[in-house]
Amino acid sequence: MNRLPRLNDEVADLGRPGFESRLRHFRIYRNAGDMPNAIQLLDELSDELYWRVCRSKTIDTRLPSIVSAFMPKSGGTFLFNRLVLFCRYVEYHWAVSHPLSGQSVYAVPRALRNYLDGGCAHHNHFLPTPYNVKVLDDAGVQKVWVHVRHPCEVVQSAYYHYAGLGQGEGHTGQVRVEETLREAAMLGIDAEAGNPEKLNAFFREQLEWVIGWLRMWLIWAEARPGFVYFTSHRGLRDPAQLLRGVFDAFGAPITLDGVPGFVAQDRRRTGHSNDWRDQLDPATIEAATELIAAQLGFSTIARDLCGLE
């Protein structure tokens, strides 16, 4: 089922120049990192953007839209692709991210209300900041799906990501490689496959914020029992089973017998060790292990995820 939203006279004319002008201004604000103005303008544009999605695609509003946060490099792109390619969900953004910080994600109130009408999915790395939690609470969100991974595996995967590996196939993959290399240059990241010195330096620089991302969600899950539904990267060994658990937890009427192991839109690195310790020196491994134990040891979820005693 597809329900077209009712628009007031102010936003009914989708073709007028004012909309395109405001959309360009939103992009200017976001690209400049001016998030308050970007959020405000996107909020004003949200009904029109949602209308355009409804006009171009069939949205099955019988499917509950699941508010999800994917830990960076945890397989979130893989799962999102299954939602939109094989589970009848349609992509619609309820939040906006900072251009140079993918984990700095800001909820857009009006966009979230449209999203919750049903049938939509959005891939992002949002955190339960006071602002985001207030927007979710105001919209009546009762549960959030959070997909996680061992922090050291995240850092290892991110390193090869910024080296341009595992970006997908064909034209889409090549475009992603170019975008990723430009992003790495802007962030001052120097990643090179097969260079242990650069890998160790990257680990020491990046691990703390990755642990912090997971820690913030674990703290919030303990503070509000039942609000967070966790899955982990290990569950991707059987992605259909993982998704069946998600659909059951959120009441989505989807019967899923199986999902393809690979599609062209996926990001997947092959030909390199999946052991996060590979090419790391003993001092880096020891420091990483101690930091994880100190920051995440309070959580049974993290102890299981990271193999802590």
C-alpha positions as CSV (number, residue, x, y, z in Angstrom):
1,M,0.0,0.0,0.0
2,N,1.2,3.5,-0.8
3,R,-0.4,6.5,1.0
4,L,0.5,9.8,-0.5
5,P,0.8,12.5,2.2
6,R,-1.5,15.4,2.2
7,L,0.3,18.6,1.6
8,N,-0.8,22.1,2.4
9,D,-0.8,24.9,-0.2
10,E,2.6,26.1,0.9
11,V,4.3,22.9,-0.3
12,A,1.9,21.6,-2.9
13,D,3.8,22.9,-5.9
14,L,6.7,20.5,-6.2
15,G,8.1,22.1,-9.4
16,R,8.5,25.6,-8.2
17,P,12.1,27.1,-8.2
18,G,11.9,27.8,-4.5
19,F,12.1,24.2,-3.6
20,E,15.3,23.5,-5.6
21,S,16.8,26.7,-4.3
22,R,16.2,25.7,-0.7
23,L,17.5,22.2,-1.4
24,R,20.7,23.8,-2.8
25,H,21.0,25.9,0.3
26,F,20.6,22.9,2.5
27,R,23.5,21.2,0.8
28,I,25.6,24.3,1.1
29,Y,24.9,24.4,4.9
30,R,25.6,20.7,5.3
31,N,28.8,20.7,3.3
32,A,30.0,23.7,5.3
33,G,29.3,21.7,8.5
34,D,26.6,24.3,9.6
35,M,24.4,21.6,11.0
36,P,21.8,23.8,12.9
37,N,20.9,25.6,9.6
38,A,21.1,22.4,7.6
39,I,18.7,20.6,10.1
40,Q,16.2,23.5,10.1
41,L,16.1,23.7,6.3
42,L,15.8,20.0,5.8
43,D,13.0,19.9,8.4
44,E,11.1,22.5,6.3
45,L,11.8,20.5,3.1
46,S,10.9,17.1,4.5
47,D,7.3,16.9,3.5
48,E,8.2,17.7,-0.1
49,L,11.0,15.2,-0.2
50,Y,8.7,12.5,1.3
51,W,6.1,13.4,-1.3
52,R,8.6,12.9,-4.1
53,V,9.6,9.5,-2.7
54,C,5.9,8.5,-2.5
55,R,5.3,9.6,-6.1
56,S,8.3,7.7,-7.5
57,K,8.1,4.4,-5.5
58,T,5.4,2.3,-3.9
59,I,5.8,2.5,-0.1
60,D,4.2,-0.4,1.8
61,T,3.0,1.4,4.9
62,R,2.0,-1.9,6.4
63,L,5.7,-2.5,7.1
64,P,6.8,-0.8,10.3
65,S,9.7,1.6,9.7
66,I,12.6,0.5,11.9
67,V,14.8,3.2,13.4
68,S,18.3,1.7,13.1
69,A,21.8,2.6,14.0
70,F,24.6,0.6,12.3
71,M,28.0,0.7,13.9
72,P,30.5,1.9,11.2
73,K,32.0,-1.0,9.2
74,S,29.7,-3.6,10.9
75,G,27.9,-4.8,7.8
76,G,25.3,-2.1,7.9
77,T,25.4,-1.5,4.1
78,F,24.9,-5.2,3.6
79,L,21.8,-5.3,5.8
80,F,20.4,-2.1,4.4
81,N,20.7,-3.4,0.9
82,R,18.7,-6.5,1.9
83,L,16.0,-4.3,3.4
84,V,15.5,-2.2,0.2
85,L,16.3,-4.9,-2.4
86,F,14.5,-7.9,-1.0
87,C,12.2,-6.9,1.9
88,R,10.1,-4.2,0.2
89,Y,11.5,-1.3,2.2
90,V,12.1,2.1,0.5
91,E,15.0,4.4,1.3
92,Y,14.0,7.7,3.0
93,H,16.3,9.7,5.3
94,W,15.0,10.8,8.7
95,A,18.4,12.2,9.7
96,V,21.4,14.1,8.3
97,S,25.1,13.4,9.0
98,H,28.0,15.8,9.3
99,P,30.0,15.7,6.0
100,L,33.3,14.8,7.7
101,S,31.9,12.7,10.6
102,G,29.6,9.9,9.7
103,Q,28.8,9.1,13.3
104,S,27.7,12.7,13.9
105,V,24.1,12.2,12.9
106,Y,21.2,14.5,13.7
107,A,17.5,13.6,13.7
108,V,15.2,15.8,11.6
109,P,11.8,15.9,13.4
110,R,9.5,16.3,10.5
111,A,11.4,13.7,8.4
112,L,11.3,11.2,11.3
113,R,7.5,11.6,11.5
114,N,7.2,10.9,7.8
115,Y,9.5,7.9,8.1
116,L,7.5,6.4,10.9
117,D,4.4,6.2,8.6
118,G,5.9,2.9,7.6
119,G,7.7,1.1,4.8
120,C,10.9,3.1,5.0
121,A,14.6,2.3,5.8
122,H,17.6,4.5,6.4
123,H,21.3,3.6,6.8
124,N,23.2,5.7,9.3
125,H,25.4,5.6,12.4
126,F,23.4,7.8,14.7
127,L,24.1,8.0,18.5
128,P,21.7,8.4,21.4
129,T,22.7,12.0,22.1
130,P,20.3,14.1,24.2
131,Y,19.1,15.9,21.1
132,N,18.5,12.7,19.1
133,V,16.8,10.9,22.0
134,K,14.4,13.9,22.5
135,V,13.4,13.9,18.8
136,L,12.8,10.1,18.9
137,D,10.8,10.4,22.2
138,D,8.7,13.2,20.8
139,A,8.0,11.1,17.7
140,G,6.9,8.1,19.9
141,V,9.8,5.7,19.0
142,Q,9.7,2.8,21.3
143,K,12.6,0.7,20.1
144,V,15.8,1.1,18.1
145,W,17.7,-1.6,16.2
146,V,21.5,-1.2,16.8
147,H,23.9,-3.4,14.9
148,V,27.4,-3.7,16.3
149,R,30.8,-5.3,15.8
150,H,34.0,-5.9,17.8
151,P,35.6,-2.4,17.8
152,C,39.0,-3.7,16.7
153,E,37.4,-5.4,13.7
154,V,35.7,-2.1,12.9
155,V,39.0,-0.3,12.9
156,Q,40.7,-2.9,10.8
157,S,37.9,-2.8,8.3
158,A,37.9,1.0,8.3
159,Y,41.6,1.0,7.5
160,Y,41.2,-1.1,4.4
161,H,38.1,1.0,3.5
162,Y,40.2,4.1,3.4
163,A,42.8,2.3,1.4
164,G,40.0,1.9,-1.3
165,L,39.4,-1.8,-0.9
166,G,36.0,-3.5,-0.6
167,Q,33.9,-0.8,-2.2
168,G,31.7,-3.0,-4.5
169,E,31.8,-3.8,-8.1
170,G,31.4,-2.1,-11.5
171,H,30.7,1.6,-11.8
172,T,29.2,1.9,-8.3
173,G,32.3,0.4,-6.8
174,Q,34.6,2.7,-8.8
175,V,32.6,5.8,-7.7
176,R,32.9,4.7,-4.1
177,V,36.6,4.2,-4.4
178,E,37.0,7.8,-5.7
179,E,34.8,9.2,-3.0
180,T,36.5,7.2,-0.2
181,L,40.0,8.3,-1.3
182,R,38.9,11.9,-1.4
183,E,37.4,11.6,2.1
184,A,40.6,10.0,3.4
185,A,42.6,12.9,2.0
186,M,40.2,15.4,3.7
187,L,40.5,13.6,7.0
188,G,44.2,13.3,6.8
189,I,44.1,9.5,6.8
190,D,47.0,7.7,5.1
191,A,46.0,4.1,4.6
192,E,47.9,1.6,2.4
193,A,47.2,-2.1,2.2
194,G,50.2,-4.2,3.3
195,N,51.8,-1.4,5.4
196,P,51.9,-2.5,9.0
197,E,53.4,0.8,10.2
198,K,50.5,2.8,8.9
199,L,48.0,0.2,10.1
200,N,49.4,0.4,13.7
201,A,49.3,4.2,13.7
202,F,45.7,4.2,12.4
203,F,44.7,1.7,15.2
204,R,46.2,3.9,17.9
205,E,44.4,7.0,16.5
206,Q,41.0,5.6,15.8
207,L,40.1,2.9,18.3
208,E,39.0,5.2,21.1
209,W,36.2,6.8,19.3
210,V,35.0,3.5,17.9
211,I,34.8,2.1,21.4
212,G,33.1,5.3,22.5
213,W,30.4,4.8,19.8
214,L,29.6,1.3,21.2
215,R,29.9,2.4,24.8
216,M,27.3,5.1,24.4
217,W,24.7,2.7,23.0
218,L,25.5,0.1,25.8
219,I,25.0,2.7,28.5
220,W,21.8,3.8,26.9
221,A,20.6,0.2,26.7
222,E,21.2,-0.3,30.4
223,A,19.5,3.0,31.3
224,R,16.4,2.2,29.2
225,P,15.7,-1.6,29.2
226,G,13.9,-2.8,26.1
227,F,14.7,0.3,24.1
228,V,17.6,-1.2,22.2
229,Y,17.5,-4.4,20.1
230,F,21.1,-5.5,19.4
231,T,22.4,-7.6,16.6
232,S,26.1,-8.2,15.8
233,H,28.4,-8.7,12.8
234,R,28.7,-12.4,13.7
235,G,25.1,-12.8,12.9
236,L,25.9,-12.1,9.2
237,R,27.0,-15.8,8.9
238,D,23.2,-16.3,8.5
239,P,21.8,-12.9,7.5
240,A,18.3,-14.3,6.9
241,Q,18.1,-15.5,10.4
242,L,19.4,-12.2,11.7
243,L,16.8,-10.3,9.8
244,R,14.0,-12.7,10.8
245,G,14.9,-11.8,14.5
246,V,14.7,-8.1,13.7
247,F,11.4,-8.4,11.9
248,D,10.0,-10.4,14.8
249,A,11.2,-7.9,17.4
250,F,9.6,-5.0,15.5
251,G,6.5,-6.7,14.3
252,A,7.3,-6.6,10.6
253,P,5.1,-9.0,8.6
254,I,7.8,-10.3,6.4
255,T,8.5,-14.0,5.6
256,L,12.1,-14.4,4.6
257,D,13.4,-17.7,3.4
258,G,16.9,-16.5,2.5
259,V,18.8,-13.5,1.1
260,P,21.6,-13.3,-1.5
261,G,25.1,-13.5,-0.1
262,F,26.3,-10.7,-2.4
263,V,24.9,-8.0,-4.6
264,A,26.8,-5.3,-6.6
265,Q,25.8,-2.6,-4.1
266,D,27.6,-4.4,-1.2
267,R,30.9,-3.3,0.3
268,R,32.9,-6.4,1.0
269,R,36.6,-6.8,1.5
270,T,38.2,-10.1,0.4
271,G,41.7,-11.4,0.3
272,H,42.8,-10.1,3.7
273,S,42.8,-11.6,7.1
274,N,39.7,-11.1,9.3
275,D,41.8,-11.4,12.4
276,W,42.1,-7.9,13.8
277,R,45.5,-8.7,15.2
278,D,47.0,-9.3,11.8
279,Q,50.0,-7.0,11.2
280,L,49.6,-5.3,14.6
281,D,52.6,-5.1,16.9
282,P,52.3,-6.6,20.5
283,A,52.1,-3.1,22.0
284,T,49.1,-2.0,19.9
285,I,47.3,-5.3,20.6
286,E,47.9,-5.0,24.4
287,A,46.8,-1.3,24.4
288,A,43.6,-2.2,22.4
289,T,42.7,-5.1,24.7
290,E,43.2,-3.0,27.8
291,L,41.2,-0.1,26.5
292,I,38.3,-2.3,25.5
293,A,38.2,-4.0,28.9
294,A,38.3,-0.7,30.7
295,Q,35.6,1.0,28.6
296,L,33.2,-1.9,27.8
297,G,33.8,-4.5,30.6
298,F,30.7,-3.3,32.4
299,S,28.4,-4.8,29.7
300,T,27.5,-8.4,29.3
301,I,26.8,-7.7,25.6
302,A,30.3,-6.2,25.1
303,R,32.0,-9.0,27.0
304,D,30.4,-11.5,24.7
305,L,31.0,-9.5,21.6
306,C,34.7,-8.8,22.5
307,G,35.5,-12.1,24.2
308,L,36.2,-10.5,27.6
309,E,36.5,-12.7,30.7
